[in-house]
Amino acid sequence: MTLSVFKAMLLGLLRDRGALTMVFVLPPIIYVIFASIFSGTAGGELRLRVVVLDEAGTAVTRRLVEAIQQEPSFHRVTGAPRSREAVEAMIRQDEADVGVLLRHDPTDPKRLAIAPFLVIGDSAKAMATPIVAGQVQRLFGQKLPDAAYRRLFADVEQNFVPLVPAQSARVDATIEAVRQASVGATQDKRQGAAELVEQVDIKSTAVAPAAVVYYAGAVAILFLMLSAAQGGMMLIDERNNGVLDRLIAGGAGRVGALVGGKFLFLLALGFVQAGAIFAVAAALYDVNVVSRWMEWAVITFSAAAAAAGLALVISAACRTRQQAQTFSSALVLILSALGGSMVPRFLMPGWLQTFSWGIPNAWAIEAYHGLLWRNSTIAELLVPIGLLLSFALVTLVASAIIVWRSQRT
């Protein structure tokens, strides 16, 4: 009896393509996505967007600028900010992940007490600032060892004992030899981070921590898609019950009205669901939704519309509820993993960040995060909002066309 039950269940699994997909195909896909993200982060392949401002303009700082721009782990940002305020603006507007200010020549004996390099990051990307600070520190020691030694000797001379002219001459000759030998060298010389590099994170107007603000939007779009997918399956039930056949007889207008009515219901459901998530975020974690409720409503309307459109086009294309359930679950998980609902996009490798910008989850998260963390205006969020609304319109029209054609054939 036991073996018979086992055999029956095995045959049922082998005959169910959806179940086979969920068991054997989807888990490896999700694993590959997360492995791609975290292997890049751990293996030094994380390419952060770094903008550099050379306020000193000396020979040493120009060499360091060149070294930073040639560093393969950094992604060079287009644009040339002329002030610290401009660098901070680029970070707030998400045009750069981290800014590096070269405030003065690190070998200047009169300014040894002030860190010559200032690394500015966004507290929403807490890992980025120390990563870049460590890389700048490494580049200074590796690519400019002569400057590192000169800074060391300047510190000795200032705080311990001054060098006589003959000693200074020998030091200069030694440092010049080090500079000549350093061309193409790979030695790793390091200075103390507290003396060489200062780290600063830009603070947001938000009271809540960065991760709390980020995941409010990330969780909202994830569950908007999941709940819309479940609600959209009513379209399959009505097809199987013959309701669509009767509507087809009444003309294409009735099919459009049916699909449109379901779209409005899913849109309203998603709006209320997102409202519940952000209400909890505001009540428990002080996420500043109330003062920006109008902009929040526009973003939520757009995100809920995109989720509703995606759910309807899936239900229209699938023949059975089981097919729709399997396909929608797999698709939502993949979109959520790639779009930033599970892992912030800035942690992804560069190619994956570019690819993920074509996913609705990324548009919604970018809009929510821009509004609630970077305090962006609605005009600055028109791109992600426009993408969400365009996606909703295309999927809504596509679902109506699929329903009409499937019932006519």
Secondary structure, DSSP 8 states (H G I E B T S, - for coil): -HHHHHHHHHHHHHH-HHHHIIIIIHHHHHHHHHHHHHHHHHTT---EEEEEEESS--HHHHHHHHHHHH-TTEEE-S----SHHHHHHHHHTTS-SEEEEE-S-TT-GGGTTS-SEEEEEEGGGTTHHHHHHHHHHHHHHHH-HHHHHHHHHHHHHHHT----HHHHHHHHHHHHHHHHHTTT--------HHHHEEEEEE--S-SS-HHHHHHHHHHHHHHHHHHHHHHHTHHHHHHHTTHHHHHHHT-HHHHHHHHHHHHHHHHHHHHHHHHHHHHHHHHHH----GGGHHHHHHHHHHHHHHHHHHHHHHHHH-SSHHHHHHHHHHHHHHHHHHHTSSS-GGGS-HHHHHHHTTSHHHHHHHHHHHHHTS---TGGGHHHHHHHHHHHHHHHHHHHHHHHHHHH-
